[in-house]
Amino acid sequence: MVGVMLGLVLGSGLFCIWWSAWVPQERRAGASRATPVDRLRDQLVQAGLAGVGLRALLSATVIAFVLVALIVMAVTEVPSISVAFAVMAGYAPVAFVRARARRRRASFRDLWPDVVDNIASGVRAGLALPEALSQLGRRGPEELRPAFLRFAEDYRATGRFHECLDRLKERLSDPVGDRLVESLRMAREVGGSDLGRLLRTLATFLREDSRTRAELETRQGWTVNAARLAVAAPWVVLAMLCTRPESIRAYASATGTLVLVVGAVVSLAAYRVMVSIGRLPEDERVLR
C-alpha cells in the first residue's frame, strides 16, 4: 500500500513538472479570425448598403429562392431543375453585394492616397489630428465624405478620439482605412515629429500598390470573365432545353437528376478553382 502511494505521489510530481514546461498562450481579443457573417457585414458596408443589414439580405435571398423555384416548377414540373435555378437566384443578392463591394474597394483604392495627402497638409498647416480628419468631411473625396462627417460629429459630441476612430473603422470597413486609422492612433499616442514623414510614406506606398494592382487586374480580368462564361454557358443551354417537352421528361428521371447534381458540383468546383487562380487576393481586415 505504501508503495502504491509513493508511486502516485511520484507520478503526480512528474506530471506537474511536465505541465509546468508548457506556457499557455493568451488569446488576444482582436486576434480572432473574421467569421463569414463578419465578412458579409463588411461587404455590405463596402458596397454602400450599410442600412440594408444582414436580415434584409437574407430575406431577399429567401424570396428570390422561393419565387424562382415556384416559377420554374410551374413551367417545367421538374423539382431538380427548379431547385437548380432557385439556388442560383438565391445566391444572386449575395453575389450582387460582393461584386458591388469589390468595385467600390477598387475605386476607393485610388482615393486613399488623396485622403492621406489631405491629412498631411492639415497637419503641416498646424491642425490637430482630429481637426485634420474632420476637414475631410468637407474637402476630402466625395465618396468618403459621409464617414468623415460622422467622425466630426462624434468627436464634437464626445471628444474621445480613440472611440471615434473605432466608429470610423466600422463605417469604412476597409483594409486600407484600418491601416490609416491605426497609424493615426499610434501617432496620437506616441507623438513626435515623424507624423508628416509617416503620412508621406503611406501615401507613396498606397499609390504604388494601386498602380500595380490595376495593371495586374487588367491583365487577369479575362481569366475571371472566362470562368464566369464557362460556368454560365451550360445552365443557359439547360434553360433553352427546358422549352422542349422531351428534354423536361429526360431531366425528370433519376438519371437526369444525377446529371444535374454532378454538373452543379463540377461547375462550382471549376469556377472556384479558376477564380482563385485568376483573381488577385483581396486585402483582409487584419486590424479590425
N, C-alpha and C positions, 0 to 999 in steps of 0.2 A: 504493500500500500504506500509505504514511504517512497519507494522507487517510482511509482506512478505519479505521485505528487511532485517529486523532483523533476520528472520528465515534463510534466505540464508547465511548471514554472520556467524550466529551461526553454521549452518551445515558445512560451509567451514572450520571454525576453528576446529570443532570436527574431520573433515576428515583429516586435516593437523596434528593434534595431533596423530591420529591413524596411519597415514602414517609414521610419524617420529619414531614410535616404531619398525619399521621393517628396519633392516640394510641390504642393498643389498649385496649379495655375489659376490665378484670379481672373475671372471673366469680366472684362470691361463691358459696361452697358452699351457703349457705342460701337463695339466690335462685332455685334451680331450681324449676320448677313440679311440682306433685304429679302422679304418673302415675295411671292408672286403678287399678293394683294398690294404690298407696298410699291412694287414696280408699276402696277397698273394705276395706282393712285398718282404716282409721279407722272405717268404718261398722260393722264387726264389734265394735270396742271400744265405740263409742257405743251399739250395740244390746245391750250386756251379754253378748256372746258372744265375749269375747277368748280363751277357752280352745278355741274351735272351730277357728280357723285357716283359712287360705285353701285348704289341701289338702282339709280336710273339707268345706268349702263346694263346692269343685269336684267332689268325689266325689258329694255329694248332687245336684248339677246333672246329672252324667252318669247317675247311677242313675235319676233322675226321667225324663230324656230317653229312655233305653233302655226303661224299664218301660212308659211310656205309649205309646211307639212300637210295642212288641210287642203291647200290649193292643188298641190301635186297629187295628193291622194284622190281628190275628186276627179282629176283629169286622167290619171293612169290606173288607179285602183291597185297599185303595187306598193306594198309597205316599204320594201327595201329601197326603191327609187325615191319615195317621198322622204324617208329618213336621210338618205344621202344628200339630197338638195336642202333639206331642212337644217342639217348640220352646217352646211356652207352658209346658209342665210343667218344662222345663229352666230356664227363667227364673224360675220360681216361688220357689226358695230365695233367689235374689239379691233379688227383689222383696220377700220377707218380711224379709230383713235390712235393706234400705233403709227400708221402712216402719217397722219397729221402731226403727231408729236415729233416724228423723225424729220419732217420738213421744217418745222419750227426750230428744232435744235440746230439744223444746218444753217438756217437764216440767222439765228442768234449767235452762231459761231463767228460770223463776220461782224457782229455788233459789239462783242465783248471787248476787243481792243480799244474801240472808241470810248466805251464806258471807263476803262482803266485810264485812258488819257484824260478824260474829263475829271476824274478823281485826282489825278496827279496835278492837273492845272489848278484845281481848287486848293490843294494842299500848298502848292507853290505860292498861291495868292494869299496865304495866311489863314485859310479856313480850317476849322477843326474837322476831324473825320466825320462826325455826324452831319455837319453842315455840308461837307463835300458830297456825301451820299444823298442828302435831301435835295440838293440842287439838281440832281439827275432827274428828278420828277418833272422839272421844267425844261432842262436843257439836254437831257440825255436822248438816246434813240427812242423813237416813237413807240416801238413795241414794248420797251421795258419801262416806260414811264409810270404806268399804273402801280407796279410793285414798289418803286422807289417813292411814289407819292404816299402809299400806305405806310412805308417806313418813316417818312417825315411826320405823318400824323401820329404814329405810335410813339415816336421819340418826343414829340411835343407834349403828348398826353402823359407819358410815364417818366421820360428822362433816363430810362435804363437802356444803355447802349447794347449790351450783350443780349438781352431779351429781344430787343428789336431786330438784332442781326439774326437770331434764331427764327423769328417770324418771317424775315425777308428770305431766308433759305427755303422755308416751306412754300412761300408764294412763288419763288423762282423754280425750285425743284430741278435745278440744272447742275451738272457736274462742274462746269466752269464757274458758275455762280458760287458753288460751295467753296471752291479753292480761293476765289476772290474774298469771300466773306471771312474765311478762316485766316487769310493773310492780313486782312484789316484788323481782325480781332487780336492777332498776335502783335501787330504793330501798336495797337492801343495799349495792350498790357505791358509790353516790353519798353516801348518808347524808343527814343533815339532819332538820329538824323538820316537814317538809311531808308526811310519810307519812300522818298522820291525815287531812289535807285531801284528799290524793290518793285515799285509800280511800273517803271520803265522796262525792267527786265521781264515782268509778267506780260506786258503789252507786246513786246517783241516776240516772246515765246508763243503767245496766242495767235499772232499774225502768221508766223511760220507754220504753226500747226494747222490753221485754217487753210492756208495755201496748199500745203501738202495733201491734206485730206480731200480738198476739192479736186486736185489733179487725179488722185487715185480713184475717187468715186466716179469721175468722168470716164476713166478707162475701164473700170469694172462694172459700170452700170449695165452694160449689155448682158453680162452674166446673170444678174438678178432678173432682168426682163425676160431673158430666155428661159429661166427657171419658172417664172410665172406663166409664160406662154405654154411651156411643156406640160404644166400641171392642169391648166385650164382647158387645153385642147380636147382631151378625152371626154371631159364632162360636157363640153359643148356638143360634141358628137353624140353623147348619150341623150342630151336634151332633144336633139334633132331626131334621133331614132325613136324617141317616145311618141312621136306623131304617127307612128305606124303600128297597127294592132298586133302584127306578128312579133315585132320586137318587144312589145309590152308583155305578151304571153311568154316569151323566152326568158325575160328577166323576172317573171313571176314565179318561176320554178326555183327549186333549191339550188340547182347549178348556177342559175343566173344570180341568185343572192350571193353565193360564194364568189362569183366573179366580181361583183360589186365590192364586196368586203376586201378581197385581195387587191383589187385595183385602188381602193381608197388607201389602204395601208402602204402600198408601193408608191403611190403618188405623194403621200405625206412624207414618207421617209426620203424619197429622192429630192423633194423640194427642200426639206430641211438641210440635207447634205449639201446641195448645190448652193443654197443661200449662205450657209456657214462658210463655204469655201470662197464665194464670190464677194460677199459683203464685208466691209471693214468692221472690226469690233467697235461697239459703242462704248463711250466712257460710262463707267458706273459711279454712282454717288457713294464713294467710299468715305466721304466726310459729312454724311448726313447727321 
